[in-house]
Amino acid sequence: MNIWVIRDGEPLPTDPGGPRLMRMGMLSEALTAHGHNVVWFTSSFDHYRKRQRLPAEQPAATGPLEIVQVPAPGYPRNIALQRIRHNRVFAGRWRTLAAQRPPPDVLVTDIPTTETAQAVARFGAARKIPVVLSIRDLWPDFFADYLPPVLRRVARPLIALLTRQAVDAARLATSLVGISDKYLDWGLARAGRARGPLDRVFPLGYDPLPPATPSAIAALRARFNISADAMIVSFVGSWGATYDLDLVAAAARRLAARDDLVFVLAGDATARPALANALLALPNVRLSGWISGEDIATLVSASAVGLLPYGPAAPQGLPNKVFEYMAYGAYQVSTLGGEVESLYASTNTGVVCSADPVVFAAAIVAALSHAAERDARIAQFHRHYRANMIYAEMVAHIEALGRAGAEMGRAKA
């Protein structure tokens, strides 16, 4: 089959530094591994590094996976008016490119973003092409929570417009896919219908690298001046608005007198320079900056604890970080309840606590006692959340939709 995947904002296999692929990247690889021809439409803008990709990172397409980078302007922050403009430009230019190509057998897109989701759903509906809409972000429901109060009223018309786009996309989609039950229910509510046989839940999953070797872990400890007997508490992620890294700083400050644990925070700290300086002033904190997928595997493999310090308005249900930490065996301390808390209860892989610095620090200390259970957590991951299992099932779902679409087309011919 010929399958189009339309998803901006994810790392590409052609990006420098060996990035870890996310949902659409892993799905695209799974589809090509099953013999399908895939065109992945994304933009020229690197969402994580906040820069335009260089010409050398935009190679000519070869093989069963073609990556089309649509020129788009980019944006300085995740929540900014420039991002809305970027999304509109990307969706409009995708429509133009799509009309110039032979149509595919199946279209796959997701929310975020609503502009692209609507454009893809309308394109598919007009041409009787099955559309899979994956719900992986409750966009734009959480926008108002991250805007200054003075801007919330001004932003209401824009948020209403984006909401109408999400409703339109959900109603036109052939199949709604959620990364969790909560997310699927959100999509069904936008579509105004009950769950049907074509609506499914496929968790994010994760495709781990091989476990880090003892020598790689020793090199990491030497790089950050961490003694062999100190336990590592890590955070791997963006320094964006959904993460409460001030909470991590407060907890680290409370634990600064202990010499048996060290915090290592990965991600682009330049996004929050004042916080980065405050963290660097603490003797038990190390900032790694942006690191590769291989370095992430080494850091989390060396970590006794992995942190998920989400802010109170964070929209995530079951974020990718849950499965990443589980894959390498780090015990998790999260402020995100709901589905995360239920998963922890069923797998014994983490704990949820409040975002109070005293409580959070105490939870980190208590989590250190679970270090010996690392292998059990890794086993849980391999039984239930390994990407090759999840995305093989998702491929089968897409194949079934493609066959059904082809049969409908022949019946109407």
N, C-alpha and C positions, 0 to 999 in steps of 0.2 A: 504493500500500500504506500501511497504518497501522503505524508502527514505533515501538516504545518503546526509548529509550536510557536506561539506568539507570547513572548515574555521578556519584558525589559527589567533591568535592575539586578540581574544575577551575575555572579562571576562566570566567565567563559573559560573553556579549556585552553584558549589561546592567550589568556591574560598572563602577565609575568608573575613569577613567584610561586608557581604551583598551587593555585587557589583550590580550595575544596568546592566541588560542585554542589549545587543546591537542587531543589525539587525538579525544575524543568531541565537542568543539566543532566541529572541522573536519569530522568525519564527519557530524554533524547538519546542517551547512550543505550538504555535498555531497548528502545524501539529499534535502533540500528542493529543491535545485537540479535534481534529477532527477525532481521532481514528486511526491514522497512526503510524507505527513503524519507529522510526528515529534513525539513527546512526550519531552522530556528531563527525567527526574526527577533532581534533585540536592537538596542540603540548603540550609537558610537560612544556614549557616555558611561564611564565606569562609576557606578553608584557608590561603591565602597571607598574608592580612593578619591572620589569627587574630582575627576579629571576626564578629559577627552582621551580616548584610546589613540595610540600612535598608529601611523600607517603600517608599521611592521606587525602590529597586533590585529590587523585586518587582512588576513591572507585570502587568496582566491579559494573558492570552495572546491573541495575534491571529496570523492567518496560518498557514502550514504548519508553523512551529516553535513549539510550546508548551513553555515552561519551567516546570516545577512545582517550587517550592522547599519541600521537606518540613521542617517545624520540627524542629530537632535541637540538642542542647546545646552542641556545640563542645568544644575542648580547647586547652590552652596550648602544647603541644609536639607534634611529629609522632609521637614515640614516648613514649606516656604512657597510663596506665590510663584516663584520661578519654577518650582517643580510642577505645579499645575500647568504652566505654559509648556514645559518640556513634555508632559504627558499628552497634551493636546497636539503638539507638533508631531510627536511620534505616531500617535493614532492616525492623524491625517496623512502623513507620508506613507504609513503602512497601507492604508486604503488604496493609495495611488499605485504602489508597487503590486499589491495583491491583484488589482484589476488587470495588470499587464502579464500575469502568469497563468498557465493552465491551472485550473482549480484542483485542490487536493481531494483526497477521499475523506479525511477527517481534519477538523480544526481543534486545537487544544489551546486554551488560554486561561488566565486566572484573574482574580481580584486579590491584590492590586494589579493594575489600576482600572478604574471604572471607564475611563475614556477608551482604552484599548479593548476592554471586555465588551463594551457596547458595540464598538466598530466590528469586532470579530463576529459577535453573535448576529448582528444585522447582515454581515456578508454571508454567513452560512445560511441564515434563514432565507435570504433572497435567492440562493442557488441550491437549496435543498441539500446542503452538506451538513452532516452531524457535527455538533459543537459540544465539546466537553468544557465546562466552566468549573475550574478548581477554585474553591474558596479557601484562601490561606491568610487573609487579612480582613478585618472588619472595617473596611474602607468605605466611606469616610466617617464612620460613627464616632471615632475617638478624637477627631480633629479638634473639636471645641475644647477638649480637656487640656490641650497643649498650647492654646492660644491665650495671650493676655486678655483679661476680662474686657478691656476697652475694644478689642478687636472681634470679640465673639459675635456681637450683633451685626457688625459689618460683614462678617464671614457667612452669616446664615444663608443668604441667597446662593453663594457658591457651594456650600455644603448641601443645600437642597438640590442643586443641579447635579452634583456628583451622586447623590442618593437616587435621583431619577435614572441616571445612567446605570447604576447597579441593578435597579429594579428591571429596567429594560433588558439588560444582559441576562439576568436570571430567568426572566419569563421566556426569552427566545432560545435559551440553551436547550439542547437535547438531553444532556446529562449534567447534573450537578454533583460535584465531588468535593467533600470536605476533608480537611486534615484531622478533624475530630467530629464527634456528634454535634457539639456546640456550633461549630462552623457550618456544618451541613444544614442544621436547623435554621441558622441565620440566612443562608442562601434560599432555602425553601420559603421562609417568611417573605423574602423579597420577591420571590416568584409567585407568591400567593397560592400555593398548592401544597398538598400532602406529599410525603416521600413516595416515590415510585420505584419500579424495578430497575430503572437506569440510574438511580441516585445512589452513590456509594460513599463510604468513608475509607480513605487510604491515608494512614499516618505519614508524616514527613519521612521517617526513616533516616538512615545514615549509612554512608559507605566508608567504613574506617580504613585507614592505612594499616599495615602490619604494626603490631605493638613495638614500641620503642625498645631498643636494645639497652642493656645496662650501661654500655659505654656512651650512648647518646644521652641518657639521663644524667650520667656523671658530667658530661660536657655542658649540659644545660645548667646544672648546679654550679659548676665552676664559672660559667659565663655570668651568672647573676650573684655570685659570691654567697651561695647558700650551702651551709654545712651538710654533710651526709646524713646527719641524724635529725635535721629539722624537717618538719612536715610542710608541704606546699599546699596553700589554699589559692586556687586560681579563678580568674574570670577571663573568659574569651568572648569577645563580642564588640559591637560598635559602642561608641561613647555618646549615643544619641539620647533623645528625650525620654524614651521608654524605660531606660535603665537608671536606677537610683544608685549611682556610684558615690554620692555623698554618704549614703548609708554604709557602703563598704569602707569609706575613709573613716567614718566615725567608729565602726567596729574595729578597724585596724589600730586606730588611736587608743582604744580601750585595751587592746591586747599587745601594745608596743613593748611592754616590759617582759613579755615571754620570749625566750630564746629557742623555743621548740617549734615555732611555726613562722612561716614567711608568706606574705601575700604576693602573688605575681599576677599583674593585670595586663592582658594583651588587648590591642586595639589602638586606634589612632587617637592618642591623647592630645594632639594639637587641637582637636575640636573643643576641648575644655581646658585651656592653659592654666587657669587659676586653680582648678581642682588638681591638675597634674602636678603643679608645684607644691600644693599642700600634701599630696601623697608622697612625693619624693622626699619631703622633709622628715618622713617617718622612717625609723631604722628598720622596720619589718616589712617594707613595701618595695617591690621592684616593678618598673614599667618596661614592658618588652617592646612597645610600639607594634606596628603592623607586622605579623609573622605569617609564614607560609603554612600550607596544610600539613606539611611534614613536621614543622616546628610545633604546630598545635597538637599533633599526635604525641610528640615527645613531652610537651608541657603537661597535657592532661594525663598521660600515662604516669607521669611523675607526681601527680597531685593526689593528695589524700581527699581533698574536698574541692568541688566545683560549685561556684556561686551563680545563682540566678536572681539578681537583685532588681526585680521589676518595680517600676513606679506604681502608685495606686490606681492610675487610669490606664495602665498598659492593657492593650486589647488581646494579647496572645492567649491562646488556649493551651495547646501542646506545642511549644516552640521547638525548633530544631536542636537547640542547645541541650534539651533533656536527653535526646538520643545520642548526641555527641559525647556528653559526659559519661553516659551509661556504657557506650561502646568501649571506652578506655578504663572503665571501672571506678571513676571518681564518685564518691558519695556526694549527693547534691543537697545544698541548702537553698531554698527558694522562698520568695515572698509571694509567689503566684499560686493561688489556691485552685479551687475548682477541679478541672480535669487532671492537672498536674498532681494534686493531692491524692486523687483517686488512684492514679498510676503508681505513685510512691507506695501507697498502702498495699497494692496488689503485687508489687515487685520488690519491696524493701530496698529501694535504691536511693531514697532521699527523704527529706523532711521539709515541711512548710512551716514557716514561723512569721510573726508580724514584722513590720518594718521599723521596729523600735531598735535603736543601736545596742541597748543592753541585751535585749532578747536575741538579736541577730548574732552578736558576739558570743553569747552563751551557746547558741545552736551550733556555731562553728566549732567551738571547743568540744561539745558533745559529739559532733560528727567525726572527730578524729578517732574516736574509739571504734569506728566502723572500717578502719583501713584494712583490716585483715580479711574483710569479706569481698575484696575487689574481684576475685575470680567468679564469685557467684553473681555479681552484677554484670560482668561481661557475658556470662552464660545466659542471663535473662535477655540481654540485648540480642544475642545471636539466635535465640529461639523465636523472638517476636518482632524485632524491629530492624533487621538487616535490610539494606536498601534493595539488594538483588531479589529478595522475596517479595517485598512490597511492590516494587516497580514491575516485576514479572506479572503480578496480578493486575496492575493498572494497564499494562500492555494488552493483556487478554481482554480487558474491558473495552479498550479502544478498538481492538480488532473486531470485537462483536458489534460495536456501533458502526464500524466501517462496512462490515458485511451486510448489516441491516440496511444501511443507506444505499448500498449498491443494489440490493434486491428491490428497494422501493423505486429506485431510478429505472430499473429494467421494467418494473410493473407499469410505470407511467409512460414508457416509451411506445 
